Amino acid sequence: KIDVVVGDALSSLSSIEPHGPFDAIFIDADKVGYPKYLTWAEAHVRKGGLIIGDNTYYFGEAHLDPATLPNNSKRASIEAMQEFNGRLADDSKYFGVMLPTVEGMTVAIKLF
């Protein structure tokens, strides 16, 4: 069964918690919030479930050094996306892959 929840992501998550644990979570929200959504997903996706993040190349800029950018929302988004991707690259917690779509998609199986 798939339920689509539309609205502010962080405030909507508490409304679906009683329906967990979940088999999969698809994250496509404000990029600065990705680490927070991942923390939530870690607590609410079952072991062996999927965590999927969209736009994880951050429009081709996820590789940039945030220290070389102005201190603005773009810099914060790149820092957040690097944290998100780095956490999903932890092979003690995830079996993950980044798919080379135009904007990038990270797919990881939760191992814990």
N, C-alpha and C positions, 0 to 999 in steps of 0.2 A: 504494500500500500504506500502511495506517495501522497504527502500533504504538502502543499505549497503555502508558505506563510509569507505574507507581504507586509512590510512595515519596517520600522527602525529595528535593525538586527539585534542589538544588545538588549533592548527592552522586550523584544518578542521571544527571546530564548527561554525566559522563565515560564512562559505559557506552554511550551512544548516539553519541558523537562519531565512531567509525569508520564509521558508517552515513551520514554526511553527504557532501556538503552537502545540506541539506534544502530541500524546496520550500516548506514552511510550518512555523511553530512557533506553538502556541497556549499562551499563558501564563495560568495560573489557579492561583496559588500564594500564599504569604505575601506580602502587599503590600509590606513593607519590602524584600523581595528583588527586586522588579521591575527596578530598574536593573541589578542583577547578571545577571538572566536576559536582559535586553536586550543587555548586553555579550556574553554567550555567543551569543545569537542572531545578532548582527552578524557574528560570526566563523564561524558554521556554517550560515547560511541563504544560499542562492545569490542572486546578483544577479537581480532580478525575482521573488524569492520573497516570501512573505507572513509578516509578524510580526503576530500577533493577541494583544491583551491584554484580558482580561475584568475587569469591575468597575472600569473606569478612571475612573468618576466618584467612586469610593470612597464609595459609599452616599450620594451627594448632597453630599459634603463636600470634594471635591478642589479646589474653588475657595477654600476658607478660607485665611486667612493663618496659617501655622503658628506665627508669633511670638505670636499671640493665644491659643494653646492651651497647656495644661499640658505640661510636658516628659514625655511618656509614649509608649506604643506608638501611640496614635492620631495624635499629632503626627508621629512618625517615619513612619508609613504615609502620611500626607498629603504629607509632604515627598518621599517616595520616588515616590508616584504623580505628583506635579507634575514631578519630574525625568523620569520615564518618558514622560509625555505631551509634555513639552517637547522631549525628544530626538527623538521620533517626529514632531514638528511641523517639524523641520528639513527644508525642502524641497530642500536640496542633497543630502540622503541618502535621503529617503523621499517617497513620494506617499501621504499618509495621511488618514484620516477618523475622526472619533469618531461612532459610531452611537448615537442617543439611545434606547437600551434603558433599562430601569428602573435598572440599575446602571452602564450605559455599557460600550461595547466600542470599542476602538481597533483599526483595521485599517490596516496600512501595507505598501506595496510597497517593498522594498529596492532602491535605485537604484545602489548601489555594489558 
